[in-house]
Amino acid sequence: MAPSPISQRPIGVAIAGLGFGEVVHLPALQSVPGLEPVALWHRSNDRLDLACSHSGLKGYNCWDSLLEDSRVDAVIIATPPAPRYELALRALKAGKHLLLEKPVALNAQEVADLQREAIGRGLSVAVDFEYRAVPLFQQAARLLEQGAIGTPWLVKLDWLMSSRANPQRAWNWYSQASQGGGVLGALGTHAFDILAWFIGSVGEPQAMTRTAIEQRPDSKGSMQPVDADDIALINVALETHQGGTVAAQIALSSVARNGRGCWIEIYGSEGSLVLGSENQKDYVHGFSLTMQRGGEAPRNVQPDEDLRFATTWSDGRVAPVARLQSWWANSIQKGHPMVPGLAEGLASQQACDKTLLPR
């Protein structure tokens, strides 16, 4: 039987994972009406004790004990990708609503399993595709829906970052394909979701992936092999909601020294949109949106009033995550479908899986 919607009290939320979870999800959560942080989870007692001393929240290093806490209605799982599937599946079986970081799991089959479990239990599962909550991205989607540049013909998405360009950056799960590491999981999941949202479903990709930095030092200084992709070049057809096909070219890198950042160019029958940011230090702050139609000069576009953030933080990621968390709260309270949720997470993961197929 599906759980009753929660409407008379705040939704008690636990956070699992204390990297992005503590830095972004926790301050976002503290700002969202209807949500209340009640607990933290981490396998390391030392790390957990430090986070709990800062936040004042109860800490757990046992997953089953967290799930047995009656105050916990929902869980944000912001761990590295590898344990995410098992943690999420156990949480769903315990009747908890979920907000999952991306990649949701290690492959599409795991995402589909979670989707079936969530649907069967009537639980709301959000996926943190936070660019869907960034005002200028929402404005671009609105303009495309309104036909501002006519029929889209071509999309070019470059996401060229230098976050892992230093060969001395430590070897960890990000360096290991088996642990969900690599630029496809970090940026490709977002890229595929953005294109599906803006234009339409992602078809069969033609792709080349590479590992440019093949060794990194571990915590003891010993060099360890890297097999996760840090470069991906992808050509793909996007199937529009109107039945057309749009050609798309995607370039992703986490090792692009002096890379240009994130830029999305969309060319249509009546004009073009360019959405982008050169900011290498913040993945949200710094975006601009430019539109050009016919023979007109390019013009800068600001988000409509209803799309703007009421509050922002120095870390640009917090505001869109808070907005997405508010959508999740509404889904839980009213029993509405959650978008972006596991349907969007599955579509993105399927595109990633196909990109990594041997050729």
C-alpha positions as CSV (number, residue, x, y, z in Angstrom):
1,M,0.0,0.0,0.0
2,A,1.3,3.5,-0.9
3,P,2.2,5.7,2.1
4,S,-0.1,8.5,2.9
5,P,1.1,11.9,1.8
6,I,2.8,13.9,4.6
7,S,0.9,17.2,5.0
8,Q,0.5,18.1,8.6
9,R,4.2,18.3,9.7
10,P,7.7,18.9,8.3
11,I,9.2,16.0,6.3
12,G,12.1,14.6,8.3
13,V,15.1,14.2,6.0
14,A,18.4,12.4,6.6
15,I,21.5,13.1,4.5
16,A,23.9,10.2,3.6
17,G,27.3,11.3,2.4
18,L,29.2,14.3,3.8
19,G,30.9,15.8,0.8
20,F,28.3,17.4,-1.5
21,G,25.7,16.4,1.1
22,E,27.1,18.6,3.9
23,V,28.3,21.4,1.7
24,V,25.3,21.8,-0.6
25,H,22.3,19.7,0.4
26,L,22.4,20.6,4.1
27,P,22.3,24.4,3.7
28,A,19.7,24.0,1.0
29,L,17.6,21.8,3.1
30,Q,17.7,24.2,6.0
31,S,16.1,26.8,3.8
32,V,13.2,24.8,2.4
33,P,9.8,25.1,4.1
34,G,8.3,21.8,4.8
35,L,11.6,19.9,5.0
36,E,13.5,19.4,8.3
37,P,17.0,17.9,8.5
38,V,17.0,15.3,11.3
39,A,20.1,13.1,10.8
40,L,23.4,12.4,9.1
41,W,24.9,9.1,7.9
42,H,28.5,8.3,7.1
43,R,30.6,5.1,7.5
44,S,33.5,7.0,9.2
45,N,32.9,7.8,12.8
46,D,35.5,10.6,12.9
47,R,34.0,12.3,9.8
48,L,30.4,11.8,11.2
49,D,31.3,13.2,14.6
50,L,32.8,16.3,13.1
51,A,29.7,17.0,10.9
52,C,27.3,16.3,13.8
53,S,29.2,18.7,16.0
54,H,28.9,21.4,13.4
55,S,25.2,20.8,12.6
56,G,23.8,19.6,15.9
57,L,22.1,16.7,14.1
58,K,22.1,13.0,15.2
59,G,24.6,10.8,13.5
60,Y,24.4,7.2,12.3
61,N,27.1,4.9,10.9
62,C,24.6,2.0,10.6
63,W,22.2,2.2,7.7
64,D,19.6,0.0,9.2
65,S,19.6,2.1,12.4
66,L,19.1,5.3,10.4
67,L,16.2,3.7,8.5
68,E,14.6,2.6,11.8
69,D,14.5,6.2,13.1
70,S,10.8,7.2,13.1
71,R,11.7,10.8,12.5
72,V,13.3,10.0,9.1
73,D,10.6,10.2,6.3
74,A,13.1,10.7,3.5
75,V,16.8,10.4,2.7
76,I,19.1,12.3,0.5
77,I,21.8,10.0,-0.8
78,A,24.9,11.9,-1.8
79,T,27.5,9.2,-1.4
80,P,29.9,8.2,-4.2
81,P,28.1,6.3,-6.9
82,A,29.1,2.7,-6.1
83,P,27.1,2.2,-2.8
84,R,24.2,4.3,-3.9
85,Y,22.1,1.5,-5.4
86,E,22.2,-0.8,-2.4
87,L,21.5,2.1,0.0
88,A,18.7,3.4,-2.1
89,L,17.0,0.0,-2.5
90,R,17.1,-0.7,1.2
91,A,15.7,2.8,1.9
92,L,12.8,2.2,-0.5
93,K,12.0,-1.1,1.1
94,A,11.9,0.7,4.4
95,G,9.3,3.2,3.0
96,K,11.6,6.2,2.6
97,H,11.3,8.9,-0.1
98,L,14.6,9.6,-1.8
99,L,16.6,12.3,-3.4
100,L,19.5,10.8,-5.3
101,E,22.7,12.3,-6.6
102,K,23.8,11.5,-10.1
103,P,24.8,9.1,-11.5
104,V,21.9,7.4,-9.8
105,A,23.7,4.1,-9.9
106,L,26.4,2.2,-11.8
107,N,24.2,1.2,-14.8
108,A,20.7,1.5,-16.2
109,Q,19.6,-1.9,-14.9
110,E,20.1,-0.7,-11.3
111,V,18.2,2.5,-12.0
112,A,15.3,0.5,-13.5
113,D,15.2,-1.7,-10.4
114,L,14.9,1.4,-8.2
115,Q,12.2,2.8,-10.4
116,R,10.1,-0.4,-10.1
117,E,10.5,-0.5,-6.4
118,A,9.6,3.2,-6.0
119,I,6.5,2.9,-8.2
120,G,5.4,-0.2,-6.4
121,R,5.6,1.5,-3.0
122,G,4.2,4.8,-4.1
123,L,7.4,6.7,-3.0
124,S,8.7,10.0,-4.5
125,V,12.3,9.8,-5.8
126,A,14.0,12.9,-7.0
127,V,17.3,13.0,-9.0
128,D,19.6,16.0,-8.5
129,F,19.7,17.3,-12.1
130,E,20.0,20.8,-10.6
131,Y,20.4,22.6,-13.9
132,R,16.7,22.1,-14.4
133,A,16.3,24.6,-11.5
134,V,18.8,27.2,-12.6
135,P,17.0,30.3,-13.9
136,L,18.8,30.9,-17.1
137,F,18.5,27.2,-18.0
138,Q,14.8,27.4,-17.3
139,Q,14.6,30.6,-19.5
140,A,16.4,28.8,-22.3
141,A,13.9,25.9,-22.1
142,R,11.0,28.4,-22.1
143,L,12.3,30.2,-25.2
144,L,12.7,26.9,-27.0
145,E,9.2,25.8,-26.0
146,Q,7.9,29.1,-27.3
147,G,9.6,28.7,-30.6
148,A,11.8,31.7,-30.2
149,I,14.5,30.4,-32.6
150,G,12.2,28.4,-34.8
151,T,12.8,24.7,-35.4
152,P,16.0,23.5,-33.7
153,W,18.5,22.1,-36.2
154,L,21.8,21.7,-34.4
155,V,23.1,21.6,-30.8
156,K,26.7,21.9,-29.7
157,L,27.5,21.3,-26.1
158,D,31.1,21.9,-24.8
159,W,31.8,21.2,-21.1
160,L,35.6,21.6,-20.8
161,M,36.7,21.8,-17.2
162,S,40.1,21.7,-15.6
163,S,39.0,20.2,-12.2
164,R,41.2,17.1,-12.7
165,A,43.9,18.5,-15.0
166,N,46.5,18.3,-12.2
167,P,48.1,14.8,-12.4
168,Q,48.9,15.1,-8.7
169,R,45.2,15.2,-7.7
170,A,44.6,12.2,-5.6
171,W,43.5,8.8,-6.9
172,N,40.0,7.9,-5.5
173,W,36.7,6.5,-6.7
174,Y,36.5,9.1,-9.5
175,S,39.5,7.4,-11.0
176,Q,37.9,4.0,-11.2
177,A,35.3,3.1,-13.9
178,S,34.0,0.2,-11.6
179,Q,33.1,2.8,-8.9
180,G,31.2,5.1,-11.2
181,G,34.0,7.5,-11.8
182,G,34.8,9.5,-14.9
183,V,33.6,12.6,-16.8
184,L,30.5,10.8,-18.2
185,G,29.2,10.2,-14.7
186,A,30.1,13.7,-13.5
187,L,29.2,15.9,-16.5
188,G,27.7,13.5,-19.1
189,T,24.7,12.6,-16.9
190,H,23.9,16.3,-16.7
191,A,24.6,16.9,-20.4
192,F,22.3,14.1,-21.6
193,D,19.5,15.3,-19.2
194,I,19.8,18.9,-20.3
195,L,19.6,18.0,-24.0
196,A,16.6,15.7,-23.4
197,W,14.9,18.5,-21.5
198,F,15.7,21.2,-24.0
199,I,15.2,19.3,-27.3
200,G,14.1,15.6,-26.9
201,S,15.1,12.1,-26.2
202,V,18.7,11.0,-26.8
203,G,19.3,8.5,-29.6
204,E,22.1,6.0,-30.2
205,P,25.4,7.8,-29.5
206,Q,28.6,7.6,-31.7
207,A,31.3,8.2,-29.1
208,M,35.0,8.2,-28.3
209,T,36.2,8.2,-24.7
210,R,39.8,8.6,-23.5
211,T,41.8,8.5,-20.2
212,A,44.4,11.2,-20.6
213,I,45.9,10.9,-17.1
214,E,46.6,7.2,-16.6
215,Q,48.0,7.3,-13.1
216,R,47.4,9.2,-9.9
217,P,49.0,9.1,-6.4
218,D,46.9,7.5,-3.7
219,S,46.8,8.7,-0.1
220,K,50.2,7.1,0.6
221,G,51.8,8.6,-2.5
222,S,51.9,5.3,-4.5
223,M,50.9,5.6,-8.1
224,Q,47.6,3.9,-9.0
225,P,46.1,3.1,-12.4
226,V,43.2,5.3,-13.7
227,D,40.7,3.7,-16.0
228,A,37.8,6.1,-15.8
229,D,37.2,8.4,-18.8
230,D,38.3,12.0,-18.5
231,I,37.5,12.9,-22.1
232,A,34.4,12.0,-24.1
233,L,33.4,13.1,-27.6
234,I,29.9,12.2,-28.6
235,N,27.7,12.7,-31.7
236,V,24.0,11.9,-31.2
237,A,20.6,12.5,-32.7
238,L,17.9,14.0,-30.5
239,E,14.3,13.0,-31.2
240,T,12.1,16.1,-30.6
241,H,8.7,16.0,-29.0
242,Q,7.3,17.0,-32.4
243,G,8.7,14.0,-34.2
244,G,11.8,15.7,-35.7
245,T,15.5,14.9,-35.4
246,V,18.2,17.4,-34.2
247,A,21.9,16.7,-34.6
248,A,23.9,17.2,-31.4
249,Q,27.7,17.2,-30.8
250,I,29.0,16.9,-27.2
251,A,32.5,17.4,-25.9
252,L,33.3,16.7,-22.3
253,S,36.5,16.9,-20.4
254,S,37.6,17.2,-16.7
255,V,41.3,17.6,-17.8
256,A,41.0,20.7,-20.1
257,R,43.6,23.1,-18.8
258,N,42.3,26.6,-19.4
259,G,39.1,25.0,-20.7
260,R,36.3,27.3,-21.9
261,G,33.8,26.0,-19.3
262,C,30.2,25.0,-20.1
263,W,28.7,26.3,-23.4
264,I,25.5,25.2,-25.1
265,E,24.8,26.5,-28.6
266,I,21.4,25.8,-30.2
267,Y,20.9,26.8,-33.8
268,G,17.4,26.9,-35.3
269,S,15.5,27.9,-38.4
270,E,14.9,31.5,-37.1
271,G,17.9,32.1,-34.9
272,S,20.2,30.9,-32.1
273,L,20.6,30.6,-28.4
274,V,24.0,30.5,-26.6
275,L,24.0,29.6,-22.9
276,G,27.3,29.4,-21.1
277,S,29.8,30.1,-18.4
278,E,33.6,30.3,-18.3
279,N,33.6,29.9,-14.5
280,Q,35.8,27.0,-13.5
281,K,35.4,27.5,-9.8
282,D,31.6,27.4,-9.5
283,Y,29.4,25.2,-11.7
284,V,26.3,27.6,-11.5
285,H,27.4,31.2,-10.9
286,G,28.5,33.0,-14.1
287,F,26.1,31.8,-16.8
288,S,24.8,34.1,-19.5
289,L,22.2,33.6,-22.2
290,T,22.3,35.3,-25.6
291,M,19.7,35.1,-28.3
292,Q,20.1,36.2,-31.9
293,R,17.3,36.1,-34.5
294,G,17.5,36.8,-38.2
295,G,19.7,39.8,-39.0
296,E,19.3,41.2,-35.5
297,A,22.3,41.8,-33.2
298,P,22.8,39.3,-30.4
299,R,21.0,40.3,-27.2
300,N,21.5,39.3,-23.6
301,V,18.5,37.6,-22.1
302,Q,17.7,37.7,-18.4
303,P,15.4,35.2,-16.7
304,D,11.7,36.1,-16.3
305,E,10.7,37.3,-12.9
306,D,9.0,34.0,-11.9
307,L,12.2,32.1,-12.6
308,R,14.6,34.1,-10.5
309,F,16.0,33.0,-7.1
310,A,14.6,34.7,-4.1
311,T,17.9,33.8,-2.2
312,T,21.3,32.9,-3.4
313,W,24.5,31.6,-1.6
314,S,28.2,32.1,-2.3
315,D,28.2,28.5,-3.5
316,G,26.1,28.7,-6.6
317,R,24.9,25.1,-6.3
318,V,22.9,25.7,-3.2
319,A,20.1,27.8,-4.7
320,P,19.1,25.4,-7.5
321,V,19.4,22.4,-5.2
322,A,17.1,24.1,-2.7
323,R,14.6,24.8,-5.5
324,L,14.8,21.1,-6.6
325,Q,14.3,20.0,-2.9
326,S,11.2,22.2,-2.7
327,W,9.8,20.4,-5.8
328,W,10.5,17.1,-4.1
329,A,8.8,18.2,-0.9
330,N,5.7,19.2,-2.9
331,S,5.8,15.7,-4.6
332,I,5.9,14.0,-1.3
333,Q,3.2,16.1,0.3
334,K,0.7,16.0,-2.6
335,G,1.6,12.6,-4.1
336,H,2.5,14.2,-7.4
337,P,5.1,12.7,-9.8
338,M,8.6,14.0,-9.3
339,V,10.5,15.6,-12.2
340,P,13.4,15.2,-12.5
341,G,13.1,11.7,-11.0
342,L,14.0,8.2,-11.9
343,A,12.5,8.3,-15.4
344,E,14.9,11.1,-16.2
345,G,17.7,9.4,-14.3
346,L,17.1,6.2,-16.3
347,A,17.2,8.0,-19.7
348,S,20.4,9.7,-18.8
349,Q,22.1,6.5,-17.5
350,Q,21.0,4.6,-20.6
351,A,22.7,7.2,-22.8
352,C,25.9,7.0,-20.6
353,D,25.9,3.2,-20.8
354,K,25.6,3.2,-24.6
355,T,28.4,5.8,-24.8
356,L,30.7,3.5,-23.0
357,L,29.9,0.4,-25.1
358,P,33.0,-1.1,-26.8
359,R,33.3,-0.1,-30.5
